[in-house]
Amino acid sequence: MKTYLRILAYAKPYRQYFPFYIVYAFLAIIFGLLNFTLLKPLFDVIFEQVNPEELEKYAKLPNFSFTIEYFMHLFNHYFIQVAEMHGKFGTLVYVCIIIVVSVFLSNLFTYLSGVVLAKVRADVIKKMRMNVFDQVSGMHIGYFSNERKGDLMSKMTNDIQEVENSVVQSLRVVFREPVTIILYFGALFFMSVKLTVFTILIIPISGALIGGITKRLKKKAIESQESLGRIVNILDETIGGMRVVKAFGARAYVYDKFDEETGRYSAINVSMARRNEMASPMSQFLGVFVVAGILLYGGSLVLNNSSDLSASEFLAYIILFTQVLNPAKEISRAMSTIQRGLASAERIFKVIDTPSEIQDPGSPKPLSEFKQAVKFEHVSFGYEQELVLKDVHFTLEKGKTIALVGPSGGGKSTIADLLPRFYDPLNGSVKLDGVDVKDYKIADLRSLIGIVTQESILFNDTIFNNIAFGMEEVSQEAVIAAAKIANAHEFIEKLEGGYHANIGERGSKLSGGQRQRLSIARAVLKNPPILILDEATSALDSESERLVQEALTKLMSHRTTLVIAHRLSTIQHADEILVIQEGEIVERGTHEGLLKKEGLYKKLSSMQSV
């Protein structure tokens, strides 16, 4: 119930629609009920049972009062007048016209209530989806290392769709169907208390049976959505790594993996279907069982002339009661399908309720420019139990370049990730202009930092939008100027569409060197005072490396730069080189000074010169 109420909380901003929905739904129910209450006078005409005593009773118009008796008296007044003036056939036409008008109005208000509810449903789902997206996009980088990307995608798509299809869709059932049942039973009680009391004896039994079925559905629904998340994850990995799959002949392996998971998903859903499909037939069977009981019990009373109902009233009663079965069936179906939606909602709220480990400070210090230096003061960091960085300390002064080199896995990229607060150190501090970066607003801190990584992160969009990514009101001239500095303008001009050419998913229509130069152009356009280059040329061929290195040299000019380098030839002119091994700075100095030390740097340099 708590989860269901939390979903409904998303509808609060749209509560101005609810009065309209309630009025429309209520009128639809009233006119729907009127359709069947008119059956009694219709049968009276057919069976010639218009009582002479009623002719005298309803001859005069009643005094107005907002009661059922007033409206019944009013209807019967005109009904008898028509009977006297136009005979049986005219009376039949009169009743049929009213039934047609009543059916039209019932369906009109049903349509209007459905349109209002559709608007609320769409807005609620949009708000929920945007809430999840906002939460996920604001999470710290480490969160994505622990979570499967496919499962997150499944939660933002399939789970939310499931909530829409079951829980939000059930809003109609939650209000309209119970009100329908209440009003219909009110009419049934009005017609015959004895018969109606008999009919409701079975309701607690049917409710218990259906409740037992739906209770077991929730657990299976959670398993189903988790399995679907794994399916999406396998698809994402397989499609994204198709080159490797084909190169290593691993198609059979991924096929078996996918087949196993889809088989599991299929088995879970078949198990759910057995329970889910049982609720509706069971409720229908129980309803028909009651109808048969009414026919037997009520029919015997009518036949023995011991009933307070006439034959026409008894037929109308039976038909009216059968209409109660539909809303009851809808409620039982909703109660079974809603369990699946609640299971999906719990998975969604688990994401929403997960706090990011990287948060803005309560009272952030102002930061608009970089003035002095970046300092790592005795920094230690670990992803799990084992420390990745151990007592790292150095100072990067404004306008200087520090290069980080060393064996893979030594912690170089982790050092670079601590400056923009992708992670926070376990011990020690990272300071910018003498202030711990944790005391600045994250957006202010990152606005001063530009990053170019080994993997060019591009989006399925135009070249212009990729270069201007995250920046507002950027002119064409500014983008072209940045592209020229990044040695990208020449190849962009040759593309069909130029700066407005679409580059495909992750820039798949471009070469590695071209993608990297677009990443550099993006950093140039941002014009940050602090620059982080994470092995930006390591995956390129010689020609592309030359063009990219030229672009990087232009980018680094007059900037404070932290460079992670695989190829030592690219960082020989750094103001200081830090050699990182197993999370520690084992050597530091200039290129020439480190070569004289005969240490790890000299060894790495010798290996690359071979």
C-alpha positions as CSV (number, residue, x, y, z in Angstrom):
1,M,0.0,0.0,0.0
2,K,2.9,2.4,0.8
3,T,4.3,1.9,-2.7
4,Y,0.9,2.4,-4.3
5,L,0.4,5.7,-2.4
6,R,3.9,6.9,-3.4
7,I,3.0,6.4,-7.0
8,L,-0.2,8.3,-6.5
9,A,1.8,11.1,-5.0
10,Y,3.2,11.8,-8.5
11,A,-0.4,12.8,-9.5
12,K,-0.6,15.6,-6.9
13,P,0.5,18.4,-9.2
14,Y,-2.4,17.4,-11.5
15,R,-5.1,17.3,-8.9
16,Q,-7.1,20.0,-10.7
17,Y,-8.1,17.3,-13.2
18,F,-9.6,15.1,-10.5
19,P,-12.9,17.0,-10.0
20,F,-13.6,16.7,-13.7
21,Y,-12.8,13.0,-13.7
22,I,-15.0,12.4,-10.7
23,V,-18.0,14.3,-12.1
24,Y,-17.6,12.6,-15.6
25,A,-17.2,9.1,-14.1
26,F,-20.1,9.6,-11.7
27,L,-22.4,10.8,-14.4
28,A,-21.4,7.8,-16.6
29,I,-22.3,5.5,-13.8
30,I,-25.6,7.2,-13.1
31,F,-26.7,7.1,-16.8
32,G,-25.4,3.5,-17.1
33,L,-27.5,2.6,-14.1
34,L,-30.5,4.4,-15.6
35,N,-30.3,2.2,-18.7
36,F,-31.2,-0.9,-16.6
37,T,-33.7,0.7,-14.2
38,L,-35.7,1.6,-17.3
39,L,-36.0,-2.1,-18.1
40,K,-38.8,-2.4,-15.5
41,P,-41.3,0.0,-17.2
42,L,-40.3,-1.5,-20.5
43,F,-41.2,-5.0,-19.3
44,D,-44.4,-3.6,-17.8
45,V,-45.4,-2.5,-21.3
46,I,-44.5,-5.8,-22.9
47,F,-46.2,-7.9,-20.2
48,E,-49.2,-5.5,-19.9
49,Q,-48.6,-4.9,-16.2
50,V,-49.3,-1.2,-15.9
51,N,-51.2,-1.1,-12.7
52,P,-54.5,1.0,-12.7
53,E,-53.7,2.2,-9.2
54,E,-50.4,3.6,-10.4
55,L,-52.3,5.6,-13.1
56,E,-54.1,7.6,-10.4
57,K,-51.0,7.9,-8.2
58,Y,-48.7,9.3,-11.0
59,A,-51.4,11.5,-12.6
60,K,-50.1,14.6,-10.9
61,L,-46.6,16.2,-11.2
62,P,-44.6,15.8,-7.9
63,N,-43.2,18.7,-5.9
64,F,-39.4,19.0,-6.6
65,S,-37.0,17.3,-4.3
66,F,-33.5,15.9,-5.0
67,T,-34.5,12.3,-4.3
68,I,-34.8,9.0,-6.2
69,E,-38.6,9.0,-5.5
70,Y,-39.0,12.4,-7.2
71,F,-37.3,11.4,-10.4
72,M,-39.1,8.0,-10.4
73,H,-42.4,9.8,-9.9
74,L,-41.5,12.3,-12.7
75,F,-40.6,9.5,-15.1
76,N,-43.8,7.5,-14.3
77,H,-46.0,10.6,-14.7
78,Y,-44.8,11.2,-18.3
79,F,-44.7,7.4,-18.9
80,I,-48.4,7.0,-18.0
81,Q,-49.3,10.1,-20.0
82,V,-47.6,8.7,-23.1
83,A,-49.3,5.3,-22.4
84,E,-52.7,7.0,-22.3
85,M,-52.1,9.1,-25.4
86,H,-50.2,6.8,-27.7
87,G,-50.9,3.3,-26.5
88,K,-48.5,0.4,-26.0
89,F,-46.3,1.1,-29.1
90,G,-46.0,4.8,-28.3
91,T,-45.0,3.9,-24.7
92,L,-42.4,1.4,-26.0
93,V,-41.0,4.1,-28.3
94,Y,-40.9,6.6,-25.4
95,V,-39.0,4.2,-23.1
96,C,-36.6,3.2,-26.0
97,I,-35.8,6.8,-26.8
98,I,-34.9,7.5,-23.2
99,I,-32.7,4.3,-23.0
100,V,-30.9,5.4,-26.2
101,V,-30.3,8.9,-24.8
102,S,-29.2,7.5,-21.5
103,V,-26.7,5.1,-23.2
104,F,-25.4,7.9,-25.3
105,L,-24.8,10.1,-22.3
106,S,-23.3,7.2,-20.3
107,N,-20.8,6.6,-23.1
108,L,-20.1,10.3,-23.6
109,F,-19.2,10.8,-20.0
110,T,-17.2,7.5,-20.0
111,Y,-15.2,8.9,-22.9
112,L,-14.6,12.3,-21.2
113,S,-13.5,10.7,-18.0
114,G,-11.1,8.4,-19.9
115,V,-9.6,11.4,-21.7
116,V,-9.0,13.2,-18.4
117,L,-7.5,10.1,-16.8
118,A,-5.2,9.6,-19.9
119,K,-3.8,13.1,-19.5
120,V,-3.1,12.5,-15.8
121,R,-1.6,9.1,-16.5
122,A,0.7,10.5,-19.2
123,D,1.9,13.3,-17.0
124,V,2.5,11.1,-14.0
125,I,4.6,8.6,-16.0
126,K,6.6,11.4,-17.6
127,K,7.3,12.9,-14.2
128,M,8.3,9.5,-12.8
129,R,10.6,8.8,-15.8
130,M,12.2,12.2,-15.5
131,N,12.6,11.7,-11.8
132,V,14.5,8.5,-12.4
133,F,16.6,10.0,-15.2
134,D,17.5,13.0,-13.0
135,Q,18.5,10.7,-10.2
136,V,20.6,8.4,-12.4
137,S,22.3,11.2,-14.2
138,G,23.2,12.8,-10.9
139,M,24.8,9.7,-9.4
140,H,28.5,9.4,-8.7
141,I,30.7,7.6,-11.2
142,G,31.2,4.6,-8.9
143,Y,27.5,3.8,-8.9
144,F,27.7,2.8,-12.6
145,S,30.6,0.5,-11.9
146,N,28.4,-1.5,-9.5
147,E,25.1,-1.4,-11.5
148,R,24.5,-3.2,-14.8
149,K,23.8,-0.7,-17.4
150,G,21.1,-2.9,-19.0
151,D,19.3,-3.2,-15.7
152,L,19.2,0.6,-15.3
153,M,17.9,0.9,-18.8
154,S,15.2,-1.7,-18.1
155,K,14.1,0.2,-15.0
156,M,13.8,3.4,-16.9
157,T,11.9,1.9,-19.7
158,N,10.2,-1.5,-19.0
159,D,9.6,-1.0,-15.3
160,I,8.0,2.4,-15.8
161,Q,6.0,1.1,-18.7
162,E,4.8,-1.7,-16.4
163,V,3.8,0.9,-13.7
164,E,1.8,2.8,-16.4
165,N,0.1,-0.4,-17.7
166,S,-0.9,-1.7,-14.3
167,V,-0.8,0.7,-11.4
168,V,-1.6,4.0,-13.1
169,Q,-4.1,2.3,-15.4
170,S,-5.8,1.0,-12.3
171,L,-6.7,4.5,-11.1
172,R,-9.9,4.1,-13.1
173,V,-10.7,0.8,-11.5
174,V,-9.9,2.1,-8.0
175,F,-12.5,4.9,-8.2
176,R,-15.0,4.0,-10.8
177,E,-15.6,0.3,-10.3
178,P,-16.2,0.4,-6.5
179,V,-18.6,3.4,-6.9
180,T,-20.3,1.5,-9.7
181,I,-20.8,-1.5,-7.5
182,I,-22.0,0.6,-4.6
183,L,-24.6,2.4,-6.7
184,Y,-25.7,-0.8,-8.4
185,F,-26.1,-2.6,-5.1
186,G,-28.0,0.5,-3.8
187,A,-30.4,0.1,-6.6
188,L,-30.6,-3.7,-5.9
189,F,-31.3,-3.1,-2.2
190,F,-34.0,-0.6,-3.2
191,M,-35.6,-3.3,-5.4
192,S,-35.3,-6.2,-3.0
193,V,-33.5,-6.3,0.4
194,K,-34.0,-10.0,0.8
195,L,-32.5,-11.0,-2.6
196,T,-29.6,-8.6,-2.3
197,V,-28.5,-9.8,1.1
198,F,-28.5,-13.3,-0.3
199,T,-26.2,-12.2,-3.2
200,I,-23.5,-10.6,-1.1
201,L,-22.9,-13.6,1.1
202,I,-20.5,-15.0,-1.5
203,I,-18.4,-11.8,-1.8
204,P,-16.0,-12.4,1.2
205,I,-15.4,-16.0,-0.1
206,S,-14.5,-14.8,-3.6
207,G,-12.4,-11.9,-2.3
208,A,-10.3,-14.3,-0.1
209,L,-9.8,-16.7,-3.1
210,I,-8.7,-13.9,-5.4
211,G,-6.6,-12.3,-2.7
212,G,-4.7,-15.5,-2.2
213,I,-3.9,-15.6,-5.9
214,T,-2.7,-12.0,-6.2
215,K,-0.5,-12.2,-3.1
216,R,1.8,-14.7,-4.8
217,L,2.2,-12.6,-7.9
218,K,4.4,-9.9,-6.5
219,K,7.4,-12.1,-5.8
220,K,7.2,-13.5,-9.3
221,A,6.8,-10.0,-10.8
222,I,10.1,-8.9,-9.2
223,E,11.9,-11.9,-10.6
224,S,10.4,-11.2,-14.0
225,Q,11.6,-7.6,-14.1
226,E,15.1,-8.5,-12.8
227,S,15.3,-11.2,-15.6
228,L,14.2,-8.6,-18.2
229,G,16.9,-6.3,-17.0
230,R,19.6,-9.0,-17.5
231,I,18.2,-9.6,-21.0
232,V,18.6,-5.9,-21.8
233,N,22.1,-6.0,-20.4
234,I,23.1,-9.0,-22.5
235,L,21.7,-7.2,-25.6
236,D,23.6,-4.0,-24.9
237,E,26.9,-5.8,-24.3
238,T,26.5,-8.0,-27.4
239,I,25.5,-5.2,-29.8
240,G,28.1,-2.9,-28.4
241,G,30.8,-5.5,-28.6
242,M,29.8,-7.1,-31.9
243,R,33.2,-6.8,-33.4
244,V,34.8,-8.8,-30.6
245,V,31.9,-11.3,-30.7
246,K,32.5,-12.0,-34.4
247,A,36.3,-11.8,-34.2
248,F,36.5,-14.5,-31.5
249,G,33.8,-16.7,-32.9
250,A,31.7,-16.2,-29.7
251,R,28.3,-16.0,-31.4
252,A,27.4,-19.4,-30.0
253,Y,28.5,-18.4,-26.5
254,V,26.4,-15.2,-26.4
255,Y,23.5,-17.1,-28.1
256,D,23.5,-19.7,-25.3
257,K,23.7,-17.0,-22.7
258,F,20.8,-15.1,-24.2
259,D,18.8,-18.3,-24.6
260,E,19.3,-19.2,-21.0
261,E,18.1,-15.8,-19.7
262,T,15.1,-15.6,-22.1
263,G,14.2,-19.1,-21.0
264,R,14.3,-18.1,-17.4
265,Y,12.2,-15.0,-18.2
266,S,9.7,-17.1,-20.1
267,A,9.3,-19.7,-17.3
268,I,8.7,-16.9,-14.7
269,N,6.0,-15.3,-16.9
270,V,4.3,-18.6,-17.6
271,S,4.2,-19.1,-13.8
272,M,2.7,-15.6,-13.4
273,A,0.2,-16.2,-16.1
274,R,-1.1,-19.3,-14.4
275,R,-2.0,-17.2,-11.3
276,N,-2.9,-14.1,-13.2
277,E,-5.3,-15.7,-15.6
278,M,-7.0,-17.6,-12.8
279,A,-8.3,-14.5,-11.0
280,S,-10.7,-13.3,-13.8
281,P,-12.4,-16.7,-14.6
282,M,-12.7,-17.4,-10.9
283,S,-14.4,-14.1,-10.3
284,Q,-16.7,-14.6,-13.3
285,F,-17.5,-18.2,-12.2
286,L,-18.4,-17.0,-8.7
287,G,-20.5,-14.2,-10.2
288,V,-22.4,-16.6,-12.4
289,F,-22.8,-19.0,-9.5
290,V,-24.5,-16.2,-7.6
291,V,-26.8,-15.4,-10.6
292,A,-27.8,-19.0,-10.7
293,G,-28.6,-18.9,-7.0
294,I,-30.6,-15.8,-7.5
295,L,-32.6,-17.3,-10.3
296,L,-33.3,-20.4,-8.3
297,Y,-34.1,-18.6,-5.0
298,G,-35.8,-15.5,-6.4
299,G,-37.6,-17.3,-9.2
300,S,-39.2,-19.7,-6.7
301,L,-40.4,-16.7,-4.6
302,V,-41.9,-15.1,-7.7
303,L,-43.5,-18.3,-8.9
304,N,-45.0,-18.9,-5.4
305,N,-46.2,-15.2,-5.3
306,S,-44.3,-14.8,-2.0
307,S,-41.8,-12.2,-3.4
308,D,-42.0,-8.4,-3.1
309,L,-41.0,-8.3,-6.8
310,S,-43.2,-8.7,-9.8
311,A,-42.1,-10.8,-12.8
312,S,-40.9,-7.7,-14.7
313,E,-39.1,-6.3,-11.6
314,F,-37.4,-9.7,-11.1
315,L,-36.2,-9.8,-14.7
316,A,-34.9,-6.2,-14.3
317,Y,-33.2,-7.2,-11.0
318,I,-31.4,-10.2,-12.7
319,I,-30.2,-8.0,-15.6
320,L,-29.1,-5.2,-13.2
321,F,-27.2,-7.7,-11.0
322,T,-25.3,-9.2,-14.0
323,Q,-23.9,-5.7,-14.6
324,V,-22.3,-5.8,-11.2
325,L,-20.2,-8.7,-12.5
326,N,-18.2,-6.6,-14.9
327,P,-16.8,-4.0,-12.4
328,A,-16.2,-6.9,-10.0
329,K,-14.3,-8.7,-12.7
330,E,-12.3,-5.5,-13.5
331,I,-11.3,-5.1,-9.9
332,S,-10.1,-8.7,-9.6
333,R,-8.1,-8.4,-12.8
334,A,-6.7,-5.1,-11.6
335,M,-5.7,-6.5,-8.3
336,S,-3.7,-9.3,-10.0
337,T,-2.0,-7.1,-12.6
338,I,-1.3,-4.3,-10.1
339,Q,1.1,-6.6,-8.2
340,R,3.4,-6.6,-11.2
341,G,3.3,-2.9,-11.4
342,L,4.1,-2.5,-7.7
343,A,7.1,-4.8,-8.1
344,S,8.3,-2.6,-10.9
345,A,7.7,0.5,-8.8
346,E,9.7,-0.9,-5.9
347,R,12.7,-1.4,-8.3
348,I,12.3,2.2,-9.6
349,F,12.0,3.7,-6.1
350,K,15.1,1.7,-5.1
351,V,17.1,3.7,-7.7
352,I,15.4,7.0,-6.7
353,D,16.1,6.4,-3.0
354,T,19.8,5.6,-3.5
355,P,21.8,8.7,-2.5
356,S,24.8,9.9,-4.5
357,E,28.0,9.6,-2.6
358,I,29.2,12.9,-4.1
359,Q,27.1,15.7,-2.8
360,D,27.3,19.5,-2.8
361,P,28.3,21.0,0.6
362,G,25.6,22.6,2.7
363,S,27.2,26.1,2.4
364,P,29.4,26.0,-0.7
365,K,32.2,28.5,-1.0
366,P,32.1,30.8,-4.1
367,L,34.3,29.7,-7.1
368,S,34.4,31.6,-10.3
369,E,38.0,31.4,-11.4
370,F,41.2,29.4,-10.9
371,K,44.0,31.6,-9.4
372,Q,46.9,29.7,-7.8
373,A,47.3,25.9,-7.7
374,V,45.8,22.4,-7.3
375,K,47.2,20.5,-4.3
376,F,46.9,16.8,-3.5
377,E,47.7,16.5,0.2
378,H,48.4,13.0,1.4
379,V,45.6,11.4,-0.6
380,S,44.6,7.8,-0.2
381,F,41.7,6.1,-2.0
382,G,40.3,2.6,-2.5
383,Y,37.3,1.3,-4.5
384,E,36.7,-1.7,-2.2
385,Q,39.0,-2.9,0.6
386,E,42.4,-2.6,-1.1
387,L,43.9,0.9,-1.5
388,V,44.4,2.1,-5.0
389,L,46.2,5.3,-4.0
390,K,48.5,5.6,-1.0
391,D,49.6,9.0,0.5
392,V,49.8,10.8,-2.8
393,H,50.9,14.4,-2.6
394,F,51.9,17.0,-5.2
395,T,51.2,20.6,-6.3
396,L,50.1,21.6,-9.8
397,E,50.6,25.4,-10.1
398,K,48.7,27.6,-12.4
399,G,50.0,27.5,-16.0
400,K,52.1,24.4,-15.3
401,T,51.9,20.9,-16.7
402,I,52.3,17.7,-14.6
403,A,52.4,14.3,-16.3
404,L,51.5,11.0,-14.7
405,V,53.2,7.9,-16.0
406,G,53.7,4.4,-14.9
407,P,52.5,0.8,-15.4
408,S,48.8,0.1,-16.1
409,G,46.6,-0.2,-13.0
410,G,48.9,2.0,-10.9
411,G,46.2,4.6,-10.1
412,K,46.9,7.4,-12.6
413,S,43.3,7.7,-13.9
414,T,42.1,7.6,-10.3
415,I,44.2,10.6,-9.4
416,A,42.7,12.5,-12.4
417,D,39.1,11.5,-11.3
418,L,39.6,12.9,-7.8
419,L,40.1,16.5,-9.0
420,P,36.6,17.0,-10.6
421,R,35.1,14.9,-7.7
422,F,34.1,11.9,-9.7
423,Y,35.2,10.2,-6.4
424,D,36.2,11.6,-3.0
425,P,39.4,10.5,-1.3
426,L,39.2,8.2,1.7
427,N,42.0,10.2,3.4
428,G,43.8,13.4,2.7
429,S,42.3,16.2,0.6
430,V,42.4,17.7,-2.9
431,K,42.6,21.5,-2.7
432,L,42.0,24.1,-5.3
433,D,43.4,27.6,-4.4
434,G,43.8,26.4,-0.8
435,V,40.2,25.2,-0.4
436,D,39.1,21.5,-0.3
437,V,37.2,20.8,-3.5
438,K,34.5,19.2,-1.4
439,D,33.7,22.8,-0.1
440,Y,32.9,24.0,-3.6
441,K,29.6,23.5,-5.5
442,I,30.2,20.5,-7.9
443,A,28.9,22.5,-11.0
444,D,31.2,25.4,-10.2
445,L,34.2,23.1,-9.8
446,R,33.6,21.2,-13.0
447,S,33.0,24.4,-15.0
448,L,36.7,25.1,-14.6
449,I,37.9,21.7,-15.8
450,G,38.1,20.3,-19.3
451,I,38.7,16.6,-19.9
452,V,39.9,14.7,-22.9
453,T,40.0,10.9,-22.4
454,Q,41.4,7.9,-24.3
455,E,37.9,6.9,-25.3
456,S,36.2,9.7,-27.3
457,I,32.7,10.1,-25.7
458,L,30.5,11.3,-28.6
459,F,26.7,11.2,-29.1
460,N,24.4,10.2,-31.9
461,D,24.0,13.8,-33.0
462,T,25.5,16.4,-35.3
463,I,29.1,17.5,-35.2
464,F,28.0,21.0,-34.2
465,N,26.0,19.7,-31.2
466,N,28.8,17.3,-30.1
467,I,31.4,20.2,-30.1
468,A,28.9,22.5,-28.3
469,F,27.8,19.8,-25.9
470,G,26.5,21.1,-22.6
471,M,27.0,24.8,-23.6
472,E,24.2,27.2,-24.4
473,E,23.9,29.8,-27.2
474,V,27.1,28.8,-29.0
475,S,27.6,30.5,-32.4
476,Q,28.6,28.7,-35.5
477,E,31.8,30.8,-35.7
478,A,32.9,29.8,-32.2
479,V,32.4,26.1,-33.0
480,I,34.4,26.5,-36.3
481,A,37.2,28.3,-34.4
482,A,37.4,25.5,-31.9
483,A,37.5,22.9,-34.6
484,K,40.3,24.7,-36.4
485,I,42.4,24.7,-33.2
486,A,41.7,21.0,-32.8
487,N,42.8,20.2,-36.4
488,A,39.2,19.0,-37.1
489,H,37.8,21.7,-39.5
490,E,39.4,20.3,-42.6
491,F,37.8,16.8,-42.4
492,I,34.5,18.3,-41.1
493,E,34.2,20.5,-44.2
494,K,34.6,17.4,-46.4
495,L,31.6,15.6,-44.8
496,E,28.2,15.8,-46.4
497,G,26.4,18.3,-44.3
498,G,29.6,19.6,-42.7
499,Y,29.1,20.7,-39.1
500,H,25.5,19.5,-39.3
501,A,26.3,16.0,-40.4
502,N,25.2,13.2,-38.0
503,I,28.1,11.1,-36.8
504,G,26.2,8.0,-35.7
505,E,26.1,6.2,-32.4
506,R,29.2,7.0,-30.4
507,G,30.7,8.6,-33.6
508,S,30.7,5.4,-35.5
509,K,30.8,7.2,-38.9
510,L,34.2,8.8,-38.0
511,S,37.7,7.4,-37.5
512,G,39.4,7.2,-34.1
513,G,41.5,10.3,-34.8
514,Q,38.5,12.3,-36.1
515,R,36.5,11.4,-33.0
516,Q,39.4,12.4,-30.7
517,R,39.8,15.7,-32.5
518,L,36.1,16.4,-31.9
519,S,36.6,15.7,-28.2
520,I,39.5,18.2,-28.2
521,A,37.4,20.8,-30.1
522,R,34.7,20.4,-27.4
523,A,37.4,21.1,-24.7
524,V,38.7,24.1,-26.7
525,L,35.2,25.6,-26.9
526,K,34.7,25.2,-23.2
527,N,38.0,27.0,-22.7
528,P,38.7,25.7,-19.2
529,P,41.6,27.0,-17.1
530,I,42.4,23.4,-15.9
531,L,42.8,20.6,-18.4
532,I,42.9,16.8,-17.8
533,L,44.3,14.6,-20.6
534,D,43.8,10.9,-19.9
535,E,46.0,9.0,-22.5
536,A,44.4,11.0,-25.3
537,T,46.7,9.7,-28.0
538,S,47.3,6.1,-27.0
539,A,44.8,4.5,-29.3
540,L,45.7,6.3,-32.5
541,D,47.9,5.6,-35.6
542,S,50.9,7.7,-36.3
543,E,49.3,10.2,-38.6
544,S,46.2,10.7,-36.4
545,E,48.5,10.9,-33.3
546,R,50.5,13.7,-35.0
547,L,47.3,15.7,-35.8
548,V,45.9,15.1,-32.3
549,Q,49.1,15.9,-30.6
550,E,49.3,19.2,-32.5
551,A,45.8,20.0,-31.4
552,L,46.6,19.1,-27.8
553,T,49.7,21.3,-27.8
554,K,47.5,24.2,-28.9
555,L,44.9,23.3,-26.2
556,M,47.5,23.1,-23.4
557,S,48.9,26.5,-24.2
558,H,48.6,28.8,-21.2
559,R,46.6,26.2,-19.3
560,T,47.1,24.2,-16.1
561,T,47.3,20.7,-17.3
562,L,47.3,17.2,-15.7
563,V,48.4,14.7,-18.3
564,I,48.2,10.9,-18.1
565,A,50.5,9.6,-20.7
566,H,51.2,6.1,-22.1
567,R,53.7,7.3,-24.7
568,L,56.5,9.1,-22.9
569,S,57.5,11.1,-26.0
570,T,54.4,13.2,-25.7
571,I,55.2,14.5,-22.2
572,Q,58.9,15.3,-22.3
573,H,58.3,19.0,-22.0
574,A,56.1,18.7,-18.8
575,D,57.2,20.9,-15.9
576,E,57.1,17.8,-13.7
577,I,56.6,14.1,-14.3
578,L,55.3,11.8,-11.5
579,V,55.9,8.1,-11.9
580,I,53.1,6.2,-10.3
581,Q,53.4,2.5,-9.3
582,E,51.0,0.5,-7.2
583,G,49.3,3.7,-6.0
584,E,52.4,5.5,-4.9
585,I,54.6,8.2,-6.4
586,V,57.9,6.4,-6.7
587,E,59.8,9.0,-8.7
588,R,59.3,12.7,-9.6
589,G,61.2,15.2,-11.7
590,T,61.7,16.5,-15.2
591,H,62.3,14.2,-18.2
592,E,66.0,14.7,-18.2
593,G,66.3,14.4,-14.5
594,L,64.4,11.1,-14.3
595,L,66.5,9.6,-17.1
596,K,69.6,10.2,-15.0
597,K,68.1,8.4,-12.0
598,E,68.3,5.0,-13.7
599,G,64.9,4.1,-12.1
600,L,61.4,3.0,-13.4
601,Y,61.0,6.0,-15.7
602,K,64.3,5.2,-17.4
603,K,63.2,1.6,-17.8
604,L,59.8,2.6,-19.3
605,S,61.6,5.0,-21.6
606,S,64.0,2.4,-22.8
607,M,61.2,-0.1,-23.5
608,Q,59.4,2.4,-25.7
609,S,62.5,3.4,-27.6
610,V,63.2,-0.2,-28.7
